[in-house]
Amino acid sequence: MALHPNLIGGEWRTGEPFLNINPSDLGDVIGEYARATVADCRDAIAAARGAGKAWGLTPPQARADLLYKVAAGIEAEAGKLADLLAREEGKTLREAAGEVLRAVQLFRFYAGEALRGPGERYDSSRPGIEIQVTREPVGVVGLITPWNFPIGIPTWKIAPALAWGNAVVLKPADLVPGCAWELARIIHEAGAPPGVFNLVMGRGSVVGAEIIDNPGVDAISFTGSVETGAKVLQGAAARGAKVQMEMGGKNPLVVLADADIDRAVQVALDGAYYGTGQRCTASSRLIVEDAIHDRFVAGLAEALAAQVVDDARKPGTTIGPVVDQRQYEQDLRYLDIGRGEAHLAWGGAPLERATRGFYLQPALFTEVRNDMTIAREEIFGPVAAVIRVKDYEEALAVANDTPFGLSAGICTTSLKHAQHFRRHAEAGMVMVNCPTAGVDYTAAFGGRKASSYGSREQGRYAVEFYTTVKTAYQAM
Ligand code: NAD
């Protein structure tokens, strides 16, 4: 089996191998990947520092051309990449294909942004002076990414970083090195100058920690858990590095009595369970008005019974396996806690399939109070909790009563309540009659409270993180 090496300063460098295992079939080893060391990471950062200056000064057209080429490279291999993504992460082929397409769209979008170079010109309040406010690259950016969007999240950090002239060191999650490696290969083959893009596939506590602490890294963009985020923030603050973090969620979906019930069930099913519930924007708290509660629960239970939990790459599968043993055990632990504090209305059983994998029946709890553990902590699995409320005011209060603030949704046909919720939900993203998960790449992405820190990702908002502002005064 060929070893997939790290990419450091334009060279492929081997290392101690680790295995990438298919969660739908534990007997299926996808590949061997080289584990980067601290020394590898330091070399990657040094290479990025060496190449970054020149890259930041290349004409925007050259940067745009590279990004368009990367987009074309991903598109040309879209089928193969979607298959690899489903195989290493466990989301269905349909979901994986959507994520690969998103990567193509993101590279194209930021190619355009490279050409649109932001900046402003002012006449000074003093006579004879002109002012220019321009944006320059931050320098070397360290990108630390989670496993649940193996190509989507690396891409929505890499594309704006390169577009605005930064050099990149990417550390993907250990569980999904495959997509990150293919992405690195495509960027390399597209002609990225040596050192402009580097891949280090190492452990978080080793390579991730080096990225945080190394003074050669000017800015860190992190997506992952709240616990790791706390370490990232501490390390970045200690040396004054720029930092941006996207972390967990406990996203509410409010269902009011006047909702279109079929739509509400579909919105809840998609938001809570697709992607095996392993999305930071998953609707894990379903806050339902008393008058529609029983009908909604019955409808959702019926929809869950129709789901097909099986091999992610099998046609007809609607929910793939849980990503790995550790996450599977975490889900089972929360199911036990939930059985102790609420009522398990549907599902929650471990499942056996033709191949050995981490299969879990989606679970729906009812009679949940918002102060229970399953309503407070992020489970990150196919588990949702229904909280019964008497009216809209109580629903809004419960929705906002959480340490998190990433995404919040409401299903209603009332314009008044939809508008009020959009204004008063304490979340970075608000969804009316659509799932809490599922966003556009052209708009700002991010949350409030414990969910996020620093400036927004995606769309034109990413310019805030990947550039630094310069104000120039010139006497005429
Ligand atoms: P994680 O925090 O365990 O790991 C994220 C990344 O950090 C990985 O690359 C990991 O190797 C690295 N890491 C681990 N320890 C580190 C350390 N000490 N120093 C530096 N880096 C370290 O998260 P995960 O399990 O990969 O992903 C699941 C979490 O990610 C969930 O909490 C989920 O909500 C969150 N997430 C958030 C968003 C968002 O945009 N808000 C998106 C996807 C996932």
Boltz pocket constraint, residues with backbone or C-beta under 6 A from the ligand:
constraints:
  - pocket:
      binder: B
      contacts: [[A, 144], [A, 145], [A, 146], [A, 147], [A, 148], [A, 149], [A, 171], [A, 172], [A, 173], [A, 174], [A, 202], [A, 203], [A, 204], [A, 205], [A, 206], [A, 207], [A, 208], [A, 209], [A, 212], [A, 223], [A, 224], [A, 225], [A, 226], [A, 227], [A, 228], [A, 229], [A, 231], [A, 232], [A, 246], [A, 247], [A, 248], [A, 249], [A, 279], [A, 280], [A, 378], [A, 380], [A, 406], [A, 451]]
      max_distance: 6.0
